Amino acid sequence: MTYTVHLSFEAENDLRDIFAYIAFQLHAPETARQQVNRLLKMILSLDEMPFRFRRFDPQKEEHSDLRIVTVDKYCVLYVPNEQQKTVTIVRVMYGGRNLSAYFGDSAE
């Protein structure tokens, strides 16, 4: 059974920001397009077997459903829902960030 993949508003903005940074700050529009395409390819592949990637932080109850997969230097954080057969992409972030600090007590 396939899952329906949804991008949160924040994840959509993350992808736009990644593209803009690479294309305009680094002056590499073709590289930006390729990077976003690789990210989208992984995101769309989550419609099949979304539980195949590890939990983000299995030690914290509030993160029990949050999963993470890396694509190059970026992390895709998502929540699969088996009952509804959906996958929600929560954020797409640079992997060099302290993600544990970012998803501290304020994570939903």
C-alpha positions in Angstrom: 0.0 0.0 0.0 1.3 3.4 -0.9 1.2 6.4 1.4 0.3 10.0 0.5 3.2 12.4 1.0 2.4 16.0 2.3 4.9 18.8 2.7 4.3 21.1 5.6 4.4 24.9 5.0 7.8 25.0 6.8 9.2 22.2 4.6 8.1 24.0 1.4 9.8 27.1 2.7 12.9 25.1 3.5 13.2 23.8 0.0 12.7 27.3 -1.4 15.4 28.6 1.0 17.8 25.8 0.0 17.4 26.6 -3.7 17.7 30.3 -3.1 20.9 30.0 -1.0 22.7 27.7 -3.5 21.4 29.6 -6.6 21.9 33.2 -5.5 24.4 33.2 -2.5 26.7 30.5 -4.0 25.9 31.6 -7.6 25.2 28.0 -8.7 21.6 27.8 -10.1 22.1 24.4 -11.8 23.5 22.9 -8.6 20.6 24.4 -6.7 18.1 22.7 -9.1 19.9 19.4 -8.9 20.0 19.5 -5.0 16.3 20.3 -4.7 15.6 17.5 -7.3 17.5 15.0 -5.2 15.7 16.1 -2.0 12.3 15.8 -3.8 13.2 12.4 -5.2 13.8 11.1 -1.7 10.7 12.9 -0.3 8.5 11.3 -2.9 10.0 7.9 -2.4 8.6 8.0 1.2 5.3 6.9 -0.3 6.7 3.4 -0.2 7.9 1.9 3.1 8.2 5.2 5.1 9.2 3.4 8.2 12.5 2.2 6.7 14.5 5.1 8.1 15.5 5.6 11.7 13.6 7.5 14.4 15.0 11.0 15.0 15.3 10.6 18.8 13.7 7.4 20.1 14.6 8.4 23.7 12.2 11.4 23.7 8.5 10.6 23.8 7.6 13.8 21.9 9.8 12.6 19.0 8.6 9.0 19.0 7.0 9.3 15.5 9.6 11.7 14.0 11.9 10.0 11.5 15.0 11.3 9.7 16.7 10.5 6.4 19.8 12.3 5.0 20.3 13.5 1.4 23.7 14.8 0.8 24.2 17.5 3.5 20.5 17.8 4.3 18.1 16.1 6.6 14.5 15.4 5.8 12.4 15.1 9.0 9.1 13.5 8.6 6.2 11.7 10.4 4.6 8.6 8.9 1.0 7.8 10.0 0.2 4.1 9.4 -3.5 4.5 10.1 -4.1 7.4 7.7 -1.5 6.1 5.2 0.2 9.5 5.1 3.7 10.9 5.4 4.1 14.5 6.6 7.4 16.2 5.8 8.0 18.4 8.8 11.3 20.1 7.9 14.2 19.9 5.4 17.3 21.2 7.1 21.0 21.5 6.7 22.6 18.5 8.5 25.3 20.6 10.1 22.7 22.2 12.5 22.2 20.9 16.0 18.9 19.3 15.2 18.4 18.0 18.7 18.6 21.6 20.0 16.3 22.8 17.3 13.7 20.2 18.1 13.9 20.7 21.8 10.9 21.1 24.1 9.0 23.2 21.5 8.7 20.3 19.0 5.1 19.2 18.5 
